[in-house]
Amino acid sequence: MESLATIVAIIFMIALLGGPTAYVLTYIPGETLLAKIFRRIPILIITFLSIIICTQLIFAAIPIMGKTVGIFGLVTNYFAIRREFFPDFYLRKYLKGKGIGRGSSSGNDGHGPAGQQ
C-alpha cells in the first residue's frame, strides 16, 4: 500500500507542479540559440509528461478534486507553452483583426438610432 501511495503522490505532484515549473523555466534568459535549445528541452519534457498525466486525471473516474488538479495542470501548461513558443500571439488582437469582438460602432454604419433614417 505504501508503494501505491507513493505512485499517487508522484502522479499528483507531476500534475500540480509540471506547469508552474515549466512556466518558471521560461524566465531563464537565452540570448544565443544554444541557450534557447537548452532551455526549451526541459520545458518540452516537463509539459509533455504533465499534459499526459493531466488529461488522464481529467478523463479518469475519480472525484472532482482530482479532475480539478488535472484542469489546473493543463491551464498552467498552456501558459508555459504559450509564453515560451508563442510570445507575440495575442488572442484579442487576432480576433479584432478578424472583425470579431469589437462590440462598438462609430454610429455612422447604419446601426443604432443615428442610422435609422
VOKOLTI-873084 format. One record per residue: residue number from 1; residue in three letters; x, y, z of N, C-alpha, C in turn. Coordinates in pm, whole numbers, plus 32768, in hexadecimal, padded with zeros to 4 digits. Layout:
// VOKOLTI-873084
@n->NUM	res->ALA	n_px->X	n_py->Y	n_pz->Z	ca_px->X	ca_py->Y	ca_pz->Z	c_px->X	c_py->Y	c_pz->Z
...
// end
This chain:
// VOKOLTI-873084
@n->1	res->MET	n_px->8052	n_py->7F88	n_pz->8000	ca_px->8000	ca_py->8000	ca_pz->8000	c_px->8056	c_py->807E	c_pz->8000
@n->2	res->GLU	n_px->80CC	n_py->8073	n_pz->803A	ca_px->8122	ca_py->80E8	ca_pz->803D	c_px->8153	c_py->810C	c_pz->7FB1
@n->3	res->SER	n_px->816B	n_py->80A7	n_pz->7F60	ca_px->8199	ca_py->80C3	ca_pz->7ED8	c_px->8129	c_py->8102	c_pz->7E85
@n->4	res->LEU	n_px->80AD	n_py->80DA	n_pz->7E9D	ca_px->803B	ca_py->8117	ca_pz->7E58	c_px->802D	c_py->81AA	c_pz->7E80
@n->5	res->ALA	n_px->803F	n_py->81C6	n_pz->7EFF	ca_px->8037	ca_py->8251	ca_pz->7F2C	c_px->80A9	c_py->82A4	c_pz->7EF1
@n->6	res->THR	n_px->811C	n_py->8268	n_pz->7EE2	ca_px->818E	ca_py->82AE	ca_pz->7EA6	c_px->8173	c_py->82CD	c_pz->7E13
@n->7	res->ILE	n_px->813B	n_py->826D	n_pz->7DCC	ca_px->811C	ca_py->8283	ca_pz->7D3D	c_px->80B2	c_py->82F0	c_pz->7D2D
@n->8	res->VAL	n_px->804B	n_py->82EC	n_pz->7D81	ca_px->7FE2	ca_py->8353	ca_pz->7D7A	c_px->801C	c_py->83DD	c_pz->7D9A
@n->9	res->ALA	n_px->8075	n_py->83E3	n_pz->7DFC	ca_px->80B4	ca_py->8463	ca_pz->7E1F	c_px->8109	c_py->8496	c_pz->7DAB
@n->10	res->ILE	n_px->8151	n_py->843F	n_pz->7D69	ca_px->81A3	ca_py->8468	ca_pz->7CF6	c_px->814B	c_py->849A	c_pz->7C84
@n->11	res->ILE	n_px->80DD	n_py->8454	n_pz->7C6B	ca_px->8081	ca_py->847E	ca_pz->7C00	c_px->8049	c_py->8508	c_pz->7C1D
@n->12	res->PHE	n_px->801C	n_py->851D	n_pz->7C98	ca_px->7FE1	ca_py->859F	ca_pz->7CB9	c_px->804A	c_py->860E	c_pz->7CBC
@n->13	res->MET	n_px->80C4	n_py->85F0	n_pz->7CE3	ca_px->812B	ca_py->8658	ca_pz->7CE3	c_px->8152	c_py->867E	c_pz->7C55
@n->14	res->ILE	n_px->8157	n_py->861E	n_pz->7BFB	ca_px->8174	ca_py->863F	ca_pz->7B6F	c_px->8105	c_py->8695	c_pz->7B37
@n->15	res->ALA	n_px->8088	n_py->8672	n_pz->7B57	ca_px->8016	ca_py->86C0	ca_pz->7B24	c_px->8012	c_py->874B	c_pz->7B61
@n->16	res->LEU	n_px->8030	n_py->8756	n_pz->7BE2	ca_px->8029	ca_py->87D9	ca_pz->7C25	c_px->80A0	c_py->8833	c_pz->7C07
@n->17	res->LEU	n_px->8116	n_py->87F9	n_pz->7C01	ca_px->818F	ca_py->884A	ca_pz->7BF7	c_px->81CC	c_py->884F	c_pz->7B6B
@n->18	res->GLY	n_px->819B	n_py->87FF	n_pz->7B0E	ca_px->81D4	ca_py->87FD	ca_pz->7A87	c_px->81C3	c_py->8881	c_pz->7A3E
@n->19	res->GLY	n_px->814A	n_py->88B4	n_pz->7A3B	ca_px->812F	ca_py->8933	ca_pz->79F6	c_px->8175	c_py->89AA	c_pz->7A36
@n->20	res->PRO	n_px->8168	n_py->89BD	n_pz->7ABA	ca_px->81AF	ca_py->8A2F	ca_pz->7AF8	c_px->8247	c_py->8A26	c_pz->7AEB
@n->21	res->THR	n_px->827F	n_py->89AD	n_pz->7AF1	ca_px->8310	ca_py->899E	ca_pz->7AE0	c_px->833A	c_py->89C4	c_pz->7A52
@n->22	res->ALA	n_px->82ED	n_py->8997	n_pz->79F0	ca_px->830C	ca_py->89BB	ca_pz->7965	c_px->82FC	c_py->8A52	c_pz->7951
@n->23	res->TYR	n_px->8298	n_py->8A8D	n_pz->7990	ca_px->8284	ca_py->8B1E	ca_pz->7984	c_px->82F8	c_py->8B6B	c_pz->79C1
@n->24	res->VAL	n_px->832A	n_py->8B3E	n_pz->7A31	ca_px->839E	ca_py->8B80	ca_pz->7A70	c_px->8419	c_py->8B71	c_pz->7A18
@n->25	res->LEU	n_px->8428	n_py->8B00	n_pz->79D7	ca_px->849B	ca_py->8AEC	ca_pz->797E	c_px->849A	c_py->8B4A	c_pz->7906
@n->26	res->THR	n_px->8424	n_py->8B7E	n_pz->78E2	ca_px->841E	ca_py->8BDB	ca_pz->7871	c_px->845F	c_py->8C61	c_pz->7892
@n->27	res->TYR	n_px->8476	n_py->8C7D	n_pz->7911	ca_px->84B5	ca_py->8CFC	ca_pz->7938	c_px->854D	c_py->8CF9	c_pz->792F
@n->28	res->ILE	n_px->8588	n_py->8C85	n_pz->7916	ca_px->861A	ca_py->8C7D	ca_pz->7907	c_px->8640	c_py->8CC3	c_pz->7885
@n->29	res->PRO	n_px->869A	n_py->8D24	n_pz->788C	ca_px->86BE	ca_py->8D6A	ca_pz->7811	c_px->870F	c_py->8D11	c_pz->77B4
@n->30	res->GLY	n_px->86F5	n_py->8D21	n_pz->7734	ca_px->873E	ca_py->8CD4	ca_pz->76D0	c_px->8758	c_py->8D2C	c_pz->7657
@n->31	res->GLU	n_px->87CE	n_py->8D63	n_pz->764F	ca_px->87EF	ca_py->8DBB	ca_pz->75DF	c_px->881D	c_py->8D6E	c_pz->7565
@n->32	res->THR	n_px->8865	n_py->8D02	n_pz->757D	ca_px->8899	ca_py->8CB5	ca_pz->750C	c_px->883B	c_py->8C42	c_pz->74EA
@n->33	res->LEU	n_px->884E	n_py->8C08	n_pz->7477	ca_px->87FC	ca_py->8B98	ca_pz->744B	c_px->8812	c_py->8B1E	c_pz->74A4
@n->34	res->LEU	n_px->888D	n_py->8B08	n_pz->74CC	ca_px->88AC	ca_py->8A95	ca_pz->7521	c_px->8869	c_py->8AA3	c_pz->75A9
@n->35	res->ALA	n_px->8867	n_py->8B1C	n_pz->75E1	ca_px->8825	ca_py->8B32	ca_pz->7661	c_px->878E	c_py->8B1C	c_pz->7656
@n->36	res->LYS	n_px->8753	n_py->8B46	n_pz->75E6	ca_px->86C3	ca_py->8B30	ca_pz->75D2	c_px->86A3	c_py->8A9C	c_pz->75C6
@n->37	res->ILE	n_px->86F9	n_py->8A51	n_pz->7581	ca_px->86E3	ca_py->89C2	ca_pz->7573	c_px->86EC	c_py->897C	c_pz->75FA
@n->38	res->PHE	n_px->8753	n_py->899F	n_pz->7649	ca_px->8762	ca_py->8960	ca_pz->76CC	c_px->86F5	c_py->898B	c_pz->772D
@n->39	res->ARG	n_px->86B2	n_py->89F9	n_pz->7715	ca_px->8640	ca_py->8A22	ca_pz->7768	c_px->85C1	c_py->89DC	c_pz->7738
@n->40	res->ARG	n_px->85B1	n_py->89CC	n_pz->76B6	ca_px->8535	ca_py->8994	ca_pz->7681	c_px->8529	c_py->88FC	c_pz->7692
@n->41	res->ILE	n_px->8597	n_py->88B6	n_pz->7696	ca_px->8591	ca_py->8824	ca_pz->76A4	c_px->8551	c_py->87FC	c_pz->772A
@n->42	res->PRO	n_px->857D	n_py->8832	n_pz->779C	ca_px->8538	ca_py->880D	ca_pz->7819	c_px->84A6	c_py->883D	c_pz->781D
@n->43	res->ILE	n_px->848A	n_py->88B0	n_pz->77E1	ca_px->8400	ca_py->88DF	ca_pz->77DE	c_px->83A9	c_py->887E	c_pz->7790
@n->44	res->LEU	n_px->83D9	n_py->884F	n_pz->771E	ca_px->838C	ca_py->87F0	ca_pz->76CF	c_px->8378	c_py->876B	c_pz->7718
@n->45	res->ILE	n_px->83DF	n_py->8739	n_pz->7759	ca_px->83D3	ca_py->86BB	ca_pz->77A1	c_px->8370	c_py->86C7	c_pz->7814
@n->46	res->ILE	n_px->837D	n_py->8731	n_pz->7863	ca_px->8324	ca_py->8744	ca_pz->78D6	c_px->8294	c_py->8757	c_pz->78A9
@n->47	res->THR	n_px->827D	n_py->87AC	n_pz->7845	ca_px->81F4	ca_py->87C3	ca_pz->781A	c_px->81B8	c_py->8748	c_pz->77D9
@n->48	res->PHE	n_px->8207	n_py->86FB	n_pz->778E	ca_px->81D4	ca_py->8681	ca_pz->7750	c_px->81A4	c_py->861E	c_pz->77BA
@n->49	res->LEU	n_px->81F8	n_py->8603	n_pz->781E	ca_px->81D1	ca_py->85A7	ca_pz->7889	c_px->8159	c_py->85DA	c_pz->78D6
@n->50	res->SER	n_px->8158	n_py->865A	n_pz->78F2	ca_px->80EB	ca_py->8694	ca_pz->7940	c_px->8068	c_py->8694	c_pz->78F2
@n->51	res->ILE	n_px->806D	n_py->86AF	n_pz->7871	ca_px->7FF2	ca_py->86AE	ca_pz->7820	c_px->7FB9	c_py->8621	c_pz->7819
@n->52	res->ILE	n_px->800D	n_py->85BD	n_pz->780A	ca_px->7FDC	ca_py->8532	ca_pz->7806	c_px->7F99	c_py->850E	c_pz->7889
@n->53	res->ILE	n_px->7FD8	n_py->852C	n_pz->78F8	ca_px->7FA0	ca_py->8509	ca_pz->797A	c_px->7F22	c_py->8559	c_pz->7997
@n->54	res->CYS	n_px->7F21	n_py->85D9	n_pz->7973	ca_px->7EAC	ca_py->862C	ca_pz->798D	c_px->7E33	c_py->8600	c_pz->793C
@n->55	res->THR	n_px->7E47	n_py->85DB	n_pz->78C0	ca_px->7DD5	ca_py->85AB	ca_pz->7871	c_px->7DA2	c_py->8525	c_pz->78A7
@n->56	res->GLN	n_px->7DFA	n_py->84D1	n_pz->78D8	ca_px->7DCC	ca_py->8455	ca_pz->7916	c_px->7D7E	c_py->8471	c_pz->7995
@n->57	res->LEU	n_px->7DA8	n_py->84D4	n_pz->79E2	ca_px->7D5E	ca_py->84F8	ca_pz->7A5B	c_px->7CD4	c_py->8531	c_pz->7A39
@n->58	res->ILE	n_px->7CCB	n_py->857E	n_pz->79CE	ca_px->7C4B	ca_py->85B9	ca_pz->79A9	c_px->7BE8	c_py->854E	c_pz->797C
@n->59	res->PHE	n_px->7C16	n_py->84EE	n_pz->792D	ca_px->7BBB	ca_py->848B	ca_pz->78F4	c_px->7BAB	c_py->840E	c_pz->7949
@n->60	res->ALA	n_px->7BF3	n_py->8402	n_pz->79B6	ca_px->7BE8	ca_py->838C	ca_pz->7A0D	c_px->7B6B	c_py->8398	c_pz->7A65
@n->61	res->ALA	n_px->7B3E	n_py->8327	n_pz->7A96	ca_px->7ACA	ca_py->8325	ca_pz->7AEF	c_px->7AF9	c_py->833B	c_pz->7B7F
@n->62	res->ILE	n_px->7B1E	n_py->83B8	n_pz->7B9C	ca_px->7B4E	ca_py->83DD	ca_pz->7C21	c_px->7AFB	c_py->8452	c_pz->7C54
@n->63	res->PRO	n_px->7B06	n_py->8474	n_pz->7CD4	ca_px->7AB9	ca_py->84E6	ca_pz->7D09	c_px->7ADE	c_py->856B	c_pz->7CC9
@n->64	res->ILE	n_px->7A8D	n_py->85CF	n_pz->7CE5	ca_px->7A9B	ca_py->8653	ca_pz->7CA5	c_px->7B20	c_py->8697	c_pz->7CC8
@n->65	res->MET	n_px->7B58	n_py->867A	n_pz->7D3C	ca_px->7BD7	ca_py->86B9	ca_pz->7D61	c_px->7C48	c_py->868C	c_pz->7D04
@n->66	res->GLY	n_px->7C48	n_py->860F	n_pz->7CDF	ca_px->7CAD	ca_py->85DE	ca_pz->7C81	c_px->7C9D	c_py->861D	c_pz->7BF8
@n->67	res->LYS	n_px->7C21	n_py->862E	n_pz->7BCC	ca_px->7C07	ca_py->8670	ca_pz->7B4C	c_px->7C30	c_py->8703	c_pz->7B52
@n->68	res->THR	n_px->7C1C	n_py->8742	n_pz->7BC5	ca_px->7C46	ca_py->87CE	ca_pz->7BD4	c_px->7CDD	c_py->87DB	c_pz->7BCB
@n->69	res->VAL	n_px->7D24	n_py->877D	n_pz->7C04	ca_px->7DB7	ca_py->877D	ca_pz->7BF9	c_px->7DE0	c_py->876D	c_pz->7B67
@n->70	res->GLY	n_px->7D9B	n_py->8717	n_pz->7B1E	ca_px->7DB9	ca_py->8704	ca_pz->7A90	c_px->7D9E	c_py->8780	c_pz->7A3E
@n->71	res->ILE	n_px->7D2F	n_py->87C4	n_pz->7A5A	ca_px->7D10	ca_py->8840	ca_pz->7A12	c_px->7D76	c_py->88AC	c_pz->7A33
@n->72	res->PHE	n_px->7D9B	n_py->88B8	n_pz->7AB2	ca_px->7E01	ca_py->891A	ca_pz->7AD9	c_px->7E84	c_py->88FF	c_pz->7A90
@n->73	res->GLY	n_px->7EAA	n_py->8880	n_pz->7A88	ca_px->7F26	ca_py->885D	ca_pz->7A43	c_px->7F21	c_py->887E	c_pz->79AF
@n->74	res->LEU	n_px->7EB1	n_py->8862	n_pz->796E	ca_px->7EA5	ca_py->8882	ca_pz->78DF	c_px->7EAA	c_py->8918	c_pz->78C7
@n->75	res->VAL	n_px->7E68	n_py->8965	n_pz->791C	ca_px->7E68	ca_py->89F7	ca_pz->790A	c_px->7EF4	c_py->8A30	c_pz->791D
@n->76	res->THR	n_px->7F3A	n_py->8A05	n_pz->7983	ca_px->7FC1	ca_py->8A39	ca_pz->7998	c_px->8021	c_py->8A0B	c_pz->792B
@n->77	res->ASN	n_px->800D	n_py->8993	n_pz->78F9	ca_px->805F	ca_py->8966	ca_pz->7887	c_px->8044	c_py->89BA	c_pz->780C
@n->78	res->TYR	n_px->7FC6	n_py->89DE	n_pz->77F6	ca_px->7FA4	ca_py->8A35	ca_pz->7784	c_px->7FEF	c_py->8AB9	c_pz->778E
@n->79	res->PHE	n_px->7FEE	n_py->8AF6	n_pz->7804	ca_px->8032	ca_py->8B76	ca_pz->7814	c_px->80C9	c_py->8B6A	c_pz->7802
@n->80	res->ALA	n_px->8103	n_py->8AFC	n_pz->7831	ca_px->8193	ca_py->8AE7	ca_pz->7820	c_px->81B7	c_py->8AD5	c_pz->778D
@n->81	res->ILE	n_px->816A	n_py->8A85	n_pz->7745	ca_px->8186	ca_py->8A70	ca_pz->76B7	c_px->8171	c_py->8AF0	c_pz->7668
@n->82	res->ARG	n_px->8107	n_py->8B38	n_pz->768A	ca_px->80EC	ca_py->8BB4	ca_pz->7642	c_px->8159	c_py->8C1C	c_pz->765A
@n->83	res->ARG	n_px->8188	n_py->8C25	n_pz->76D7	ca_px->81F0	ca_py->8C87	ca_pz->76F6	c_px->8275	c_py->8C64	c_pz->76B2
@n->84	res->GLU	n_px->8294	n_py->8BE4	n_pz->76A8	ca_px->8315	ca_py->8BBC	ca_pz->7670	c_px->8314	c_py->8BBC	c_pz->75D8
@n->85	res->PHE	n_px->82AD	n_py->8B88	n_pz->7599	ca_px->82B1	ca_py->8B73	ca_pz->750A	c_px->8260	c_py->8BD8	c_pz->74BA
@n->86	res->PHE	n_px->81FE	n_py->8C1A	n_pz->74F6	ca_px->81AA	ca_py->8C7B	ca_pz->74AF	c_px->81A0	c_py->8CFC	c_pz->74FE
@n->87	res->PRO	n_px->820E	n_py->8D43	n_pz->7516	ca_px->8206	ca_py->8DBA	ca_pz->756D	c_px->81C2	c_py->8E32	c_pz->752C
@n->88	res->ASP	n_px->81B9	n_py->8E35	n_pz->74A8	ca_px->817F	ca_py->8EA9	ca_pz->7465	c_px->80F1	c_py->8E94	c_pz->7436
@n->89	res->PHE	n_px->80B1	n_py->8E28	n_pz->7461	ca_px->8028	ca_py->8E0B	ca_pz->7439	c_px->7FC9	c_py->8E42	c_pz->74A3
@n->90	res->TYR	n_px->7F73	n_py->8E9D	n_pz->7479	ca_px->7F0F	ca_py->8ED6	ca_pz->74D2	c_px->7E86	c_py->8EBA	c_pz->7498
@n->91	res->LEU	n_px->7E34	n_py->8E6F	n_pz->74E1	ca_px->7DB4	ca_py->8E41	ca_pz->74AD	c_px->7D55	c_py->8EB5	c_pz->7491
@n->92	res->ARG	n_px->7D53	n_py->8F19	n_pz->74E8	ca_px->7CF9	ca_py->8F8C	ca_pz->74D2	c_px->7D1C	c_py->8FD6	c_pz->7452
@n->93	res->LYS	n_px->7D9B	n_py->8FEF	n_pz->743E	ca_px->7DC6	ca_py->9036	ca_pz->73C6	c_px->7DA7	c_py->8FE4	c_pz->7349
@n->94	res->TYR	n_px->7DB9	n_py->8F60	n_pz->7351	ca_px->7D9B	ca_py->8F08	ca_pz->72E1	c_px->7D06	c_py->8F09	c_pz->72C1
@n->95	res->LEU	n_px->7CB1	n_py->8F01	n_pz->7326	ca_px->7C22	ca_py->8F01	ca_pz->7310	c_px->7BF0	c_py->8F87	c_pz->72DD
@n->96	res->LYS	n_px->7C29	n_py->8FF4	n_pz->730D	ca_px->7C01	ca_py->9078	ca_pz->72DA	c_px->7C28	c_py->9089	c_pz->7249
@n->97	res->GLY	n_px->7C98	n_py->9051	n_pz->7222	ca_px->7CC1	ca_py->9056	ca_pz->7196	c_px->7C63	c_py->9008	c_pz->713D
@n->98	res->LYS	n_px->7C23	n_py->8FA1	n_pz->7174	ca_px->7BC2	ca_py->8F51	ca_pz->7128	c_px->7B36	c_py->8F8E	c_pz->712E
@n->99	res->GLY	n_px->7B24	n_py->8FF9	n_pz->717B	ca_px->7AA0	ca_py->9038	ca_pz->7186	c_px->7A4A	c_py->8FFB	c_pz->71F2
@n->100	res->ILE	n_px->7A85	n_py->8FAF	n_pz->724C	ca_px->7A39	ca_py->8F70	ca_pz->72B7	c_px->7A5A	c_py->8FB8	c_pz->733A
@n->101	res->GLY	n_px->79F5	n_py->8FD8	n_pz->7386	ca_px->7A0B	ca_py->900F	ca_pz->740B	c_px->7A20	c_py->90A3	c_pz->7411
@n->102	res->ARG	n_px->79F6	n_py->90EE	n_pz->73AD	ca_px->7A09	ca_py->917F	ca_pz->73B4	c_px->79A7	c_py->91BD	c_pz->7416
@n->103	res->GLY	n_px->7926	n_py->919D	n_pz->7408	ca_px->78C5	ca_py->91C4	ca_pz->746C	c_px->7894	c_py->9252	c_pz->7466
@n->104	res->SER	n_px->78C9	n_py->92A5	n_pz->7411	ca_px->789A	ca_py->932F	ca_pz->740B	c_px->789F	c_py->935E	c_pz->737A
@n->105	res->SER	n_px->7850	n_py->93C2	n_pz->735E	ca_px->7852	ca_py->93F9	ca_pz->72D7	c_px->7862	c_py->9490	c_pz->72E1
@n->106	res->SER	n_px->7883	n_py->94CD	n_pz->7270	ca_px->7897	ca_py->955D	ca_pz->726F	c_px->7814	c_py->95A8	c_pz->7264
@n->107	res->GLY	n_px->77A8	n_py->9565	n_pz->7247	ca_px->7726	ca_py->95A5	ca_pz->723A	c_px->7702	c_py->95C6	c_pz->71AB
@n->108	res->ASN	n_px->7760	n_py->95BF	n_pz->7151	ca_px->7748	ca_py->95E1	ca_pz->70C6	c_px->773C	c_py->9567	c_pz->706C
@n->109	res->ASP	n_px->772A	n_py->94F2	n_pz->70A6	ca_px->7729	ca_py->947A	ca_pz->7056	c_px->769C	c_py->9444	c_pz->703C
@n->110	res->GLY	n_px->7635	n_py->948E	n_pz->705E	ca_px->75AD	ca_py->9462	ca_pz->7045	c_px->756E	c_py->9418	c_pz->70B7
@n->111	res->HIS	n_px->75B7	n_py->9402	n_pz->7122	ca_px->7582	ca_py->93BD	ca_pz->7196	c_px->7569	c_py->9422	c_pz->7204
@n->112	res->GLY	n_px->7500	n_py->9410	n_pz->724B	ca_px->74E3	ca_py->9469	ca_pz->72BB	c_px->7487	c_py->94DB	c_pz->7290
@n->113	res->PRO	n_px->7467	n_py->9533	n_pz->72EE	ca_px->7406	ca_py->959F	ca_pz->72D3	c_px->7435	c_py->9600	c_pz->7267
@n->114	res->ALA	n_px->74B6	n_py->9619	n_pz->725C	ca_px->74E6	ca_py->9679	ca_pz->71FC	c_px->74DB	c_py->9643	c_pz->716C
@n->115	res->GLY	n_px->74DB	n_py->95C2	n_pz->715B	ca_px->74D8	ca_py->9588	ca_pz->70D7	c_px->744D	c_py->955D	c_pz->70A8
@n->116	res->GLN	n_px->73E5	n_py->957A	n_pz->70F6	ca_px->735E	ca_py->954A	ca_pz->70D4	c_px->7309	c_py->95B9	c_pz->7096
@n->117	res->GLN	n_px->733A	n_py->95FA	n_pz->7036	ca_px->72EE	ca_py->9669	ca_pz->6FF9	c_px->72A9	c_py->9641	c_pz->6F7B
// end
